[in-house]
């Protein structure tokens, strides 16, 4: 499937930013890094839905140690089209976080506002450690993030990106690569 094959009304893709083979190799490398970083203890990998689900599925299969997986859904929009700035957890992990190593998996780091609020919410649960893994980082939030992103797949351009879980109006998530959306 190529970007030329994909059109949604007048919206199409400008080009592939990260190819399927590039993503596959980087996820395997991240799995190795994470395996080495957590030699012991209870590891809970939490995916932030919806965008992280494809990345999370591939990532946990690349981590060679026992772990558990759960998800959370956060919203800062409610019924509005502009963020209220107040982050609410719509679904949170069902398992206890106390005493566990928590790895929060995100698709893309953009402004960092939602991530900062999640760091506060999860940090208050007495986890042994809390680290962040992101497929993409635009480095727009480097100065404002309360916790440094420890595991990063790729440095991302400042473009609207879709594919490999990232969407535009719920479209393009299924693509096996990351592409920039045409204007």
Secondary structure by P-SEA (a helix, b strand, c coil): cccccccccccccccccccaaaaaaaaaaaaaaaaaaccccbbbbbbccccaaaaaaaaaaaccccccccbbbbbcccccccccccccccccccccccccbbbbbbcccccaaaaaaaaaaaaaccccbbbbbbccccccccccccccccccccccccccccccccccccccccccbbbbbcc
